[in-house]
Amino acid sequence: MISKTSFSVFPVFVLLLLTLPSPASDPNQAGFDLPRPNGCHAVGTRTIVLRDPRRSRDLLVTMWYPAMGSASAVAPYMDNKTADALAEEWKLQPNFQRFVRTHARLMAPIAQGTPFPVVLLEHGSSVVPAIYTVLAEGLASSGFIVVATNHPPDSLISVFPDGHELKFTPYWPAEADRRTQGVAIGKFADEVLVADVRFVLDQLEEMNSHDRFWHGRLDLSKIGIVGHSMGGTTAALATQEEPRILAGANLDGSTYPGMNADVRPIPVHKPFLFLATEEHASGETRAREYIGSESNTYYVVVTGADHMSFTDADLVSSRFKRDLKPDDSAFERALLASTLTRSLVEEFFAKYLKAAAAPTLDLVVRVDKK
């Protein structure tokens, strides 16, 4: 059941998470396969380090991409050190990552044909890009090259190939009032996170021109960005500020007091998708912190979802929470939420980067401008 409401000329609708048909799954196994990507391509993945000497900054970047069939190894869900940090943070069973099976192949050859549109993927604070694997694999299978940057010190941990690590460090004054903290967060978002986005885009242009593997494979005239939580804030700001980005999606990310001189909403002026929880949508801003172009901003309220439902987090926690038995009903709800998120984001970028149909998004009731 989908109930549809519109508060303005912008489409708004509510998805009732618990009434959607459940994908087939077997949560009673020792581990589990992540939801299978629903596109027509196999998926490859590789992680690279991008060095920005001007800012003395190294960035781990994981890319998922449409691939040719390959006998190369299946990609691990995440490296052991990252999993150890996440297990400590989320109180998960040790070595849980060994039981989570992905669908991407390491270093698989990229699919042939025309260049593929690019979607940047931005993580939330104190997490890692790997917890968006369901979304990333789905987008890659559907014909997008997904570029996920690990942003220290906002990520939980960055583990570099040479073994050195960078861990999460708050970049706001812990004892300050909320507005002062918001100013610091907004400054970090603009001066570090959005700057990272620009740097990565510059590097993609170099790779598309000179890298043997990526040469001519990235369609840099069709770039989108999606982010969750603080990454959603980054995605919105980058969509607003970076002319190379054509469309943006924000998964329950907010503005903060002190950002944009406290003027809300912040105009994006481009196609924009905002997925929100009921809690977010019922708050002071009603999930209207950002607005896109008239008639192509989508606000989607997912009932029954929590802030982490737009990631793999609830899937993993339902199976591997320390000292608790696996929760089958929680697993099924998490499966619904993660595949719903993937479907809506895929449709949005297919519409605005590929000029394809978006049947679910376009079920929205529109109202005339008053």
C-alpha positions in Angstrom: 0.0 0.0 0.0 1.3 3.5 -0.9 -0.5 6.5 0.4 0.3 9.7 -1.5 0.1 13.2 -0.2 1.5 16.5 -1.5 2.4 19.5 0.6 3.5 21.7 -2.3 4.3 21.4 -6.0 7.0 18.9 -4.9 6.0 15.2 -5.0 5.6 13.7 -1.5 4.6 10.1 -0.7 4.7 7.7 2.2 5.8 4.1 1.8 4.4 1.7 4.4 7.4 -0.5 4.9 5.7 -3.4 6.6 3.0 -3.9 3.9 5.4 -4.5 1.0 5.9 -8.1 -0.2 8.9 -9.7 1.4 11.9 -10.9 -0.7 12.8 -14.5 -0.4 15.5 -15.0 2.2 16.7 -17.6 4.7 17.7 -15.8 7.9 18.1 -19.1 9.8 21.5 -19.9 8.2 24.8 -19.2 10.0 25.5 -16.4 7.7 23.6 -14.8 4.8 23.9 -13.5 1.3 23.2 -9.8 0.9 20.2 -9.1 -1.2 21.0 -10.0 -4.8 21.5 -7.1 -7.1 18.5 -6.7 -9.4 20.1 -5.3 -12.5 21.4 -7.0 -15.6 25.1 -6.7 -15.0 27.5 -8.7 -12.9 29.3 -6.5 -10.4 33.0 -5.9 -9.9 34.8 -3.9 -7.2 38.2 -2.5 -6.4 39.6 -0.1 -3.8 42.2 2.6 -4.6 44.0 5.3 -2.6 43.8 8.8 -4.0 46.4 11.2 -2.7 45.8 15.0 -2.5 49.3 16.5 -2.0 47.8 20.0 -1.9 45.8 19.2 1.3 48.2 16.4 2.5 45.2 14.1 2.5 44.8 10.5 1.5 41.4 9.0 0.7 40.4 5.4 0.4 37.9 5.0 -2.5 35.9 1.9 -3.2 34.4 1.5 -6.6 31.6 -0.9 -7.6 31.0 -1.2 -11.4 29.1 -3.2 -14.0 31.4 -6.1 -14.8 31.8 -9.0 -17.2 31.4 -12.5 -15.8 34.6 -13.4 -13.9 36.0 -16.3 -11.9 37.9 -13.9 -9.6 37.3 -14.1 -5.9 34.1 -12.8 -4.3 34.8 -9.5 -2.5 34.8 -9.7 1.3 32.2 -7.6 3.0 34.9 -5.5 4.7 38.5 -6.0 5.9 39.2 -7.5 9.3 40.3 -4.4 11.0 37.3 -2.4 9.8 35.1 -5.3 11.0 36.7 -5.4 14.4 36.1 -1.6 14.8 32.5 -2.0 13.7 31.9 -5.0 16.0 33.1 -3.0 18.9 31.0 0.0 18.0 27.8 -1.9 17.3 28.4 -4.7 19.8 28.5 -7.4 17.1 29.9 -10.9 17.3 33.6 -11.1 16.5 34.4 -12.0 12.9 30.8 -11.4 11.8 32.1 -10.2 8.4 33.2 -13.7 7.5 29.5 -14.8 7.3 28.2 -11.9 5.2 28.4 -12.9 1.5 28.5 -10.2 -1.2 27.9 -10.4 -4.9 30.8 -8.4 -6.3 34.0 -9.9 -7.7 37.4 -8.5 -6.9 39.1 -6.8 -9.9 36.6 -8.3 -12.4 36.9 -6.8 -15.9 34.5 -3.9 -16.5 31.6 -4.5 -18.8 31.9 -3.5 -22.4 29.8 -1.0 -24.3 29.1 2.7 -23.8 30.6 4.6 -20.8 28.6 4.3 -17.6 27.1 7.1 -15.5 28.7 7.8 -12.2 27.1 7.9 -8.7 29.2 9.1 -5.8 28.3 7.4 -2.5 28.8 9.4 0.8 28.8 7.6 4.2 27.4 8.9 7.5 29.5 9.9 10.6 31.2 7.1 12.5 30.4 4.4 9.9 32.2 3.1 6.8 31.3 2.8 3.1 31.0 -1.0 3.3 27.7 -0.7 5.2 26.1 0.6 2.0 27.1 -2.5 0.0 23.5 -3.5 -0.8 22.9 -0.1 -2.4 26.3 0.0 -4.1 26.0 -3.4 -5.7 22.4 -2.7 -6.8 23.4 0.5 -8.6 26.4 -1.2 -10.2 24.3 -4.0 -11.4 21.9 -1.5 -12.9 24.6 0.2 -15.0 26.2 2.8 -12.8 29.8 3.2 -11.6 29.6 3.8 -7.8 32.4 5.7 -6.2 32.4 5.6 -2.4 34.9 7.7 -0.5 36.0 7.0 3.1 36.3 10.5 4.7 38.6 10.6 7.8 38.1 11.6 10.5 34.4 11.4 9.9 34.4 7.6 9.1 34.7 5.1 11.9 38.0 3.9 10.5 40.1 4.0 7.4 42.5 1.1 6.9 45.1 1.8 4.2 46.9 -0.9 2.2 50.2 -0.2 4.0 48.4 -1.0 7.3 48.1 2.4 8.9 44.7 3.4 10.3 42.8 6.7 10.8 40.0 6.5 13.3 36.9 8.7 13.9 37.6 11.9 15.7 34.9 14.5 16.5 35.4 17.7 14.7 33.0 19.8 16.8 33.5 21.2 20.3 32.0 18.6 22.6 31.0 21.0 25.4 29.7 23.8 23.2 26.0 24.7 22.6 24.1 23.1 19.8 24.4 26.0 17.4 28.2 26.3 17.9 28.5 22.6 17.2 26.3 23.0 14.1 28.6 25.8 12.8 31.6 23.5 13.2 29.8 20.6 11.5 28.7 22.8 8.7 32.2 24.2 8.2 33.6 20.6 8.1 31.0 19.6 5.6 31.8 22.4 3.2 35.6 22.7 3.7 36.5 19.0 4.0 33.7 16.7 2.8 32.6 18.7 -0.2 36.2 19.5 -1.0 36.8 15.7 -1.0 34.0 15.3 -3.5 35.5 17.9 -5.8 38.9 16.3 -5.5 37.5 12.8 -6.3 35.7 14.2 -9.3 39.0 15.7 -10.5 40.7 12.3 -10.1 37.9 10.5 -12.0 38.6 12.8 -14.9 42.3 11.9 -14.8 41.5 8.2 -14.5 39.0 8.4 -17.4 41.7 9.9 -19.6 44.8 8.0 -18.5 44.1 4.9 -16.4 44.3 1.7 -18.4 41.4 0.1 -16.6 39.0 3.1 -16.4 40.0 4.8 -19.7 36.8 6.0 -21.4 34.5 3.9 -19.2 33.1 6.7 -17.0 30.5 9.0 -18.4 31.4 12.1 -16.6 28.7 14.1 -18.3 26.2 12.1 -16.1 27.1 12.3 -12.4 24.9 11.9 -9.4 25.5 11.7 -5.7 23.8 9.9 -2.9 24.6 10.0 0.8 23.2 8.9 4.2 23.1 11.0 7.4 26.1 13.3 7.3 26.8 11.9 3.9 23.3 13.0 2.9 24.2 16.5 4.0 27.4 16.2 1.9 25.4 15.0 -1.1 22.9 17.9 -0.8 25.6 20.5 -0.5 27.7 19.0 -3.3 24.6 18.9 -5.5 24.1 22.6 -4.8 27.7 23.7 -5.2 29.3 21.4 -7.8 28.2 22.0 -11.4 29.4 18.5 -12.5 26.7 16.9 -10.4 23.3 16.7 -12.1 21.2 15.1 -9.4 21.4 14.2 -5.7 19.8 11.9 -3.2 19.8 12.3 0.6 19.0 9.4 2.9 17.8 11.0 6.2 20.5 13.6 6.3 19.9 17.0 7.9 21.2 20.5 8.1 22.6 21.7 11.4 22.0 24.9 13.4 24.4 27.5 12.1 24.5 26.2 8.6 23.5 28.5 5.8 23.0 31.3 8.3 20.1 29.3 9.7 18.1 29.8 6.6 16.1 26.7 5.7 15.4 25.1 3.3 18.6 25.3 1.4 17.9 25.4 -2.4 19.6 22.8 -4.5 18.0 23.7 -7.9 18.5 20.3 -9.3 16.6 17.0 -9.2 16.6 15.8 -5.6 15.4 12.7 -3.7 15.0 12.8 0.1 14.3 9.6 1.9 13.3 10.2 5.6 12.1 8.4 8.7 8.7 9.3 10.2 10.7 10.9 13.1 12.6 13.1 10.8 9.5 14.1 8.8 7.6 15.0 12.0 10.4 17.2 13.4 10.9 21.0 13.2 12.0 21.0 9.6 9.6 18.2 8.5 12.5 16.8 6.4 12.5 19.9 4.2 16.0 21.1 4.9 16.8 21.0 1.1 14.7 21.6 -1.9 15.5 20.8 -5.5 14.1 21.9 -8.8 10.4 22.6 -8.9 8.5 19.4 -9.9 11.4 17.0 -9.5 12.1 17.0 -5.8 10.9 13.8 -4.2 10.3 13.6 -0.4 9.7 10.0 0.6 8.7 9.1 4.2 9.3 5.4 5.0 7.1 4.3 7.9 8.6 1.8 10.3 12.2 2.8 9.3 14.9 4.0 11.7 17.9 6.2 10.8 20.0 3.2 9.9 17.4 1.4 7.9 18.7 2.9 4.7 22.0 1.0 5.2 23.0 -2.6 5.8 23.2 -2.0 9.5 19.9 -3.5 10.6 20.5 -6.6 8.4 23.8 -7.2 10.0 22.7 -6.4 13.6 19.7 -8.7 13.3 21.9 -11.7 12.6 25.1 -10.9 14.6 24.2 -8.8 17.7 26.5 -9.9 20.6 24.7 -12.0 23.3 21.4 -12.0 21.5 19.8 -14.7 19.4 19.2 -13.8 15.7 15.9 -11.9 15.2 14.1 -13.3 12.2 11.4 -10.6 12.1 14.0 -7.8 12.4 15.9 -9.4 9.6 12.9 -9.4 7.3 12.1 -5.8 8.1 15.7 -4.8 7.5 15.6 -6.7 4.2 12.6 -4.8 3.1 14.0 -1.5 4.0 17.4 -2.0 2.3 15.9 -3.3 -0.9 13.3 -0.5 -0.9 16.0 2.1 -0.5 18.0 0.5 -3.3 15.0 0.4 -5.6 14.0 4.1 -5.1 17.6 5.3 -5.5 18.1 3.3 -8.6 14.9 4.6 -10.2 15.8 8.2 -9.3 19.2 8.0 -11.0 17.9 6.0 -13.9 15.4 8.8 -14.5 17.8 11.7 -14.2 21.0 10.2 -15.5 19.7 7.8 -18.1 16.3 9.3 -19.0 14.7 6.0 -18.1 11.3 5.4 -16.5 10.8 5.6 -12.7 7.5 3.8 -12.2 7.4 4.0 -8.4 8.6 7.6 -8.0 6.2 8.7 -10.7 3.2 7.2 -8.9 3.2 10.4 -6.9 0.2 12.7 -6.9 1.1 16.2 -8.0 -0.9 19.3 -7.1 -1.1 22.5 -9.0 0.8 25.5 -7.8 -1.4 27.7 -5.6 
